[in-house]
């Protein structure tokens, strides 16, 4: 299973997410990083069809309550060991004891999240 390249988070725990900008996530060189409201990063090791995540560090800007709730949910899921499942439509689901994220490959021209706020 490959998690190379940038992705966009489309759902948390099966619920579609809505935000004023793409919710970015990328796995590279033993790390995970991205942006929901705040930028975040942490350790990530892909082992077959699982990914083992270390502690997530993030900036702590305040924002709209709805987006902060989505961010809290994303950070809740990004912990421990997650199963990685790929669907035919290109959606990848990361799921573990704390919930699930659906991610899709980012398209060309993904805007800088900072420009949208």
C-alpha positions in Angstrom: 0.0 0.0 0.0 1.4 3.4 -0.9 0.5 6.7 0.8 2.8 8.8 -1.4 1.8 12.3 -2.4 -0.5 14.8 -0.9 -4.1 13.9 0.1 -7.2 15.7 1.1 -9.4 14.6 4.1 -12.9 14.1 2.9 -14.6 12.4 5.9 -14.1 11.8 9.6 -15.9 8.7 11.1 -17.9 8.4 7.9 -19.2 12.0 8.0 -18.2 14.3 5.1 -16.2 17.3 6.2 -16.9 20.8 5.1 -14.2 23.6 5.3 -13.3 26.8 3.6 -10.2 25.1 2.3 -8.9 21.6 1.5 -8.0 19.7 4.7 -4.5 18.6 3.7 -2.5 15.5 4.9 0.7 14.0 3.5 2.8 11.0 4.6 6.5 11.2 3.6 9.9 10.1 5.0 8.5 8.6 8.2 6.3 11.6 9.0 2.7 12.8 8.6 2.0 16.5 8.2 -0.8 18.7 7.0 -3.3 21.3 7.8 -6.9 21.3 9.1 -7.2 24.7 10.8 -3.7 24.4 12.3 -0.6 22.9 10.7 0.4 19.6 12.2 3.1 17.0 12.0 4.2 13.7 13.7 5.9 10.4 13.2 4.3 7.9 10.8 5.6 4.4 9.8 3.9 2.4 7.1 4.0 -1.3 7.8 2.2 -3.3 5.1 -1.5 -2.3 5.4 -1.1 -0.4 8.7 0.4 2.9 9.6 1.8 3.5 13.1 1.5 7.1 14.2 3.5 8.9 16.9 2.4 12.0 18.8 1.0 14.8 16.7 2.3 18.4 17.3 0.3 21.3 16.0 0.1 25.1 16.0 -2.8 26.3 18.1 -4.6 29.1 16.3 -8.3 29.5 17.1 -10.9 29.4 14.4 -14.6 28.8 13.7 -16.0 26.3 16.2 -17.1 23.9 13.5 -13.6 23.8 12.0 -12.0 23.4 15.4 -14.4 20.4 16.1 -13.3 18.8 12.8 -9.7 19.3 13.7 -10.2 17.8 17.1 -11.7 14.7 15.4 -8.9 14.4 12.9 -6.3 14.6 15.7 -8.3 12.0 17.7 -8.1 9.6 14.8 -4.4 10.2 14.0 -3.1 8.1 16.9 -1.7 4.7 17.4 -2.0 2.0 14.7 -4.4 2.6 11.8 -5.5 0.1 9.2 -5.1 1.4 5.6 -7.8 0.3 3.1 -8.1 1.4 -0.5 -11.3 1.6 -2.5 -11.6 1.3 -6.3 -12.5 5.0 -6.6 -9.2 6.0 -5.1 -10.5 6.7 -1.6 -8.2 5.5 1.2 -9.7 4.8 4.6 -7.5 5.0 7.7 -9.2 3.4 10.6 -8.4 2.4 14.2 -9.8 2.3 17.7 -10.3 6.1 17.7 -12.3 6.4 14.5 -11.6 6.7 10.8 -10.5 9.2 8.1 -11.3 9.0 4.4 -8.7 10.6 2.2 -8.3 11.1 -1.5 -5.3 12.1 -3.6 -5.1 15.9 -3.9 -5.7 17.2 -7.4 -3.4 19.5 -9.2 -3.7 23.1 -8.2 -4.7 22.5 -4.5 -4.8 25.9 -3.0 -2.7 27.0 -0.1 -4.9 26.6 2.9 -3.5 29.9 4.4 -4.8 31.9 1.5 -8.4 30.7 2.2 -8.5 31.9 5.8 
